Amino acid sequence: MKDFFQVVHSRASVRSFLPDALRDTEIDALLRAAMAAPSAVNMQPWEFVVVVEKNTREQLAAALPYAKMAAEAPAVFIVCGVPARACEKSADFAVLDASIACENLLLAATALGLGGVWTALFPDKSRIEDVRRILGIPKDVIPLACVPIGRPAGPVKPKDKYNPEYIHKERW
Amino acid sequence: MKDFFQVVHSRASVRSFLPDALRDTEIDALLRAAMAAPSAVNMQPWEFVVVVEKNTREQLAAALPYAKMAAEAPAVFIVCGVPARACEKSADFAVLDASIACENLLLAATALGLGGVWTALFPDKSRIEDVRRILGIPKDVIPLACVPIGRPAGPVKPKDKYNPEYIHKERW
């Protein structure tokens, strides 16, 4: 049992990993948490590519300047938004809803004692195209984030990001 | 103590509320969870307007067709993205990052025994303008979501949204 607030406040980006493979039960728990996210009009306009094969992870790492750790992480999750299935068939909603699912996935990784990092594909057109090509993702699907996940190789150090200046009472 | 996975899988949209006010400690815990979210290059391009006053909540409810429950919820959180402070000053990143913070806020509400619902402002231009006008939000800030929060008036019924068809192994 992992306390919710402890998970939220201990999550931090993890960029180096032990070589251990993820268990199937862990991959399943991550994806189930992701798909439990809310979405506009409950359209669930998300899909996921789970990459374990080293050769494919290396191709991703080679193509993506901020996802070099995809080569070493035991699993890489590509979180995609699907405009054709989104509220009003909107790419905006597809991307928002996939983002929410991606956050659930990252939090779930923390809860499992794993770690990961959101490396952005969207809105960078060339990264989106590269990932579509490497993984055979259709043109009308938006790969939003490349998320390497594994067991952290070292201590995970969350930042305290609380900032009272970002809170407005009653009006801006 | 609330188990992370139990929270994720028991979260559901809550649209009717008991009249009890939120405690200051609850509002604080919700905002701290929201601000613990990751953001592109850690820019934290989010701000929050917390509306408790009934008159303002009624104005929001009157202006927003899908947020009628703002009139009855004891508190309404307006989650905003701030492009000027986002990675590459990108509105896309501001909206994504604010979405992630908003999901943390909704999950934290569930963990506290509260409930809420994400009612979309972005990408609807007229709702965004209405909320800017009512709350005095600057033109260069994007109010993303209007989130009424309170104690659920009835049982909360989560949907099982797991769909194995949305999972691709190794490639699409």
HADDOCK unambig.tbl for C-alpha pairs under 7 A between the chains (distance, minus, plus):
assign (segid A and resid 1 and name CA) (segid B and resid 3 and name CA) 5.43 0.50 0.50
assign (segid A and resid 2 and name CA) (segid B and resid 3 and name CA) 5.06 0.50 0.50
assign (segid A and resid 2 and name CA) (segid B and resid 4 and name CA) 5.60 0.50 0.50
assign (segid A and resid 3 and name CA) (segid B and resid 1 and name CA) 5.42 0.50 0.50
assign (segid A and resid 3 and name CA) (segid B and resid 2 and name CA) 5.07 0.50 0.50
assign (segid A and resid 3 and name CA) (segid B and resid 3 and name CA) 4.75 0.50 0.50
assign (segid A and resid 3 and name CA) (segid B and resid 4 and name CA) 5.56 0.50 0.50
assign (segid A and resid 4 and name CA) (segid B and resid 2 and name CA) 5.61 0.50 0.50
assign (segid A and resid 4 and name CA) (segid B and resid 3 and name CA) 5.55 0.50 0.50
assign (segid A and resid 4 and name CA) (segid B and resid 4 and name CA) 4.18 0.50 0.50
assign (segid A and resid 4 and name CA) (segid B and resid 111 and name CA) 6.70 0.50 0.50
assign (segid A and resid 8 and name CA) (segid B and resid 33 and name CA) 6.40 0.50 0.50
assign (segid A and resid 8 and name CA) (segid B and resid 36 and name CA) 6.58 0.50 0.50
assign (segid A and resid 9 and name CA) (segid B and resid 36 and name CA) 6.04 0.50 0.50
assign (segid A and resid 32 and name CA) (segid B and resid 162 and name CA) 5.84 0.50 0.50
assign (segid A and resid 33 and name CA) (segid B and resid 8 and name CA) 6.40 0.50 0.50
assign (segid A and resid 35 and name CA) (segid B and resid 161 and name CA) 6.03 0.50 0.50
assign (segid A and resid 35 and name CA) (segid B and resid 162 and name CA) 5.69 0.50 0.50
assign (segid A and resid 36 and name CA) (segid B and resid 8 and name CA) 6.60 0.50 0.50
assign (segid A and resid 36 and name CA) (segid B and resid 9 and name CA) 6.04 0.50 0.50
assign (segid A and resid 36 and name CA) (segid B and resid 161 and name CA) 5.97 0.50 0.50
assign (segid A and resid 47 and name CA) (segid B and resid 166 and name CA) 4.51 0.50 0.50
assign (segid A and resid 47 and name CA) (segid B and resid 167 and name CA) 6.03 0.50 0.50
assign (segid A and resid 48 and name CA) (segid B and resid 166 and name CA) 6.11 0.50 0.50
assign (segid A and resid 48 and name CA) (segid B and resid 167 and name CA) 5.00 0.50 0.50
assign (segid A and resid 48 and name CA) (segid B and resid 168 and name CA) 6.00 0.50 0.50
assign (segid A and resid 49 and name CA) (segid B and resid 167 and name CA) 6.03 0.50 0.50
assign (segid A and resid 49 and name CA) (segid B and resid 168 and name CA) 4.58 0.50 0.50
assign (segid A and resid 49 and name CA) (segid B and resid 169 and name CA) 5.84 0.50 0.50
assign (segid A and resid 49 and name CA) (segid B and resid 170 and name CA) 6.40 0.50 0.50
assign (segid A and resid 49 and name CA) (segid B and resid 171 and name CA) 6.08 0.50 0.50
assign (segid A and resid 49 and name CA) (segid B and resid 172 and name CA) 6.35 0.50 0.50
assign (segid A and resid 50 and name CA) (segid B and resid 168 and name CA) 6.22 0.50 0.50
assign (segid A and resid 50 and name CA) (segid B and resid 169 and name CA) 5.20 0.50 0.50
assign (segid A and resid 50 and name CA) (segid B and resid 170 and name CA) 5.58 0.50 0.50
assign (segid A and resid 51 and name CA) (segid B and resid 169 and name CA) 6.41 0.50 0.50
assign (segid A and resid 51 and name CA) (segid B and resid 170 and name CA) 4.37 0.50 0.50
assign (segid A and resid 52 and name CA) (segid B and resid 170 and name CA) 6.47 0.50 0.50
assign (segid A and resid 53 and name CA) (segid B and resid 170 and name CA) 6.84 0.50 0.50
assign (segid A and resid 92 and name CA) (segid B and resid 123 and name CA) 6.85 0.50 0.50
assign (segid A and resid 96 and name CA) (segid B and resid 96 and name CA) 6.06 0.50 0.50
assign (segid A and resid 96 and name CA) (segid B and resid 99 and name CA) 6.42 0.50 0.50
assign (segid A and resid 99 and name CA) (segid B and resid 96 and name CA) 6.44 0.50 0.50
assign (segid A and resid 99 and name CA) (segid B and resid 99 and name CA) 6.94 0.50 0.50
assign (segid A and resid 99 and name CA) (segid B and resid 100 and name CA) 6.47 0.50 0.50
assign (segid A and resid 100 and name CA) (segid B and resid 99 and name CA) 6.47 0.50 0.50
assign (segid A and resid 100 and name CA) (segid B and resid 100 and name CA) 5.59 0.50 0.50
assign (segid A and resid 100 and name CA) (segid B and resid 103 and name CA) 6.04 0.50 0.50
assign (segid A and resid 103 and name CA) (segid B and resid 100 and name CA) 6.06 0.50 0.50
assign (segid A and resid 111 and name CA) (segid B and resid 4 and name CA) 6.70 0.50 0.50
assign (segid A and resid 123 and name CA) (segid B and resid 92 and name CA) 6.85 0.50 0.50
assign (segid A and resid 135 and name CA) (segid B and resid 171 and name CA) 4.68 0.50 0.50
assign (segid A and resid 135 and name CA) (segid B and resid 172 and name CA) 5.94 0.50 0.50
assign (segid A and resid 136 and name CA) (segid B and resid 171 and name CA) 6.32 0.50 0.50
assign (segid A and resid 136 and name CA) (segid B and resid 172 and name CA) 5.51 0.50 0.50
assign (segid A and resid 137 and name CA) (segid B and resid 172 and name CA) 5.44 0.50 0.50
assign (segid A and resid 161 and name CA) (segid B and resid 35 and name CA) 6.02 0.50 0.50
assign (segid A and resid 161 and name CA) (segid B and resid 36 and name CA) 5.97 0.50 0.50
assign (segid A and resid 162 and name CA) (segid B and resid 32 and name CA) 5.86 0.50 0.50
assign (segid A and resid 162 and name CA) (segid B and resid 35 and name CA) 5.69 0.50 0.50
assign (segid A and resid 166 and name CA) (segid B and resid 47 and name CA) 4.52 0.50 0.50
assign (segid A and resid 166 and name CA) (segid B and resid 48 and name CA) 6.12 0.50 0.50
assign (segid A and resid 167 and name CA) (segid B and resid 47 and name CA) 6.02 0.50 0.50
assign (segid A and resid 167 and name CA) (segid B and resid 48 and name CA) 4.99 0.50 0.50
assign (segid A and resid 167 and name CA) (segid B and resid 49 and name CA) 6.03 0.50 0.50
assign (segid A and resid 168 and name CA) (segid B and resid 48 and name CA) 6.00 0.50 0.50
assign (segid A and resid 168 and name CA) (segid B and resid 49 and name CA) 4.57 0.50 0.50
assign (segid A and resid 168 and name CA) (segid B and resid 50 and name CA) 6.21 0.50 0.50
assign (segid A and resid 169 and name CA) (segid B and resid 49 and name CA) 5.83 0.50 0.50
assign (segid A and resid 169 and name CA) (segid B and resid 50 and name CA) 5.19 0.50 0.50
assign (segid A and resid 169 and name CA) (segid B and resid 51 and name CA) 6.40 0.50 0.50
assign (segid A and resid 170 and name CA) (segid B and resid 49 and name CA) 6.41 0.50 0.50
assign (segid A and resid 170 and name CA) (segid B and resid 50 and name CA) 5.58 0.50 0.50
assign (segid A and resid 170 and name CA) (segid B and resid 51 and name CA) 4.36 0.50 0.50
assign (segid A and resid 170 and name CA) (segid B and resid 52 and name CA) 6.44 0.50 0.50
assign (segid A and resid 170 and name CA) (segid B and resid 53 and name CA) 6.83 0.50 0.50
assign (segid A and resid 171 and name CA) (segid B and resid 49 and name CA) 6.10 0.50 0.50
assign (segid A and resid 171 and name CA) (segid B and resid 135 and name CA) 4.69 0.50 0.50
assign (segid A and resid 171 and name CA) (segid B and resid 136 and name CA) 6.31 0.50 0.50
assign (segid A and resid 172 and name CA) (segid B and resid 49 and name CA) 6.36 0.50 0.50
assign (segid A and resid 172 and name CA) (segid B and resid 135 and name CA) 5.94 0.50 0.50
assign (segid A and resid 172 and name CA) (segid B and resid 136 and name CA) 5.51 0.50 0.50
assign (segid A and resid 172 and name CA) (segid B and resid 137 and name CA) 5.45 0.50 0.50
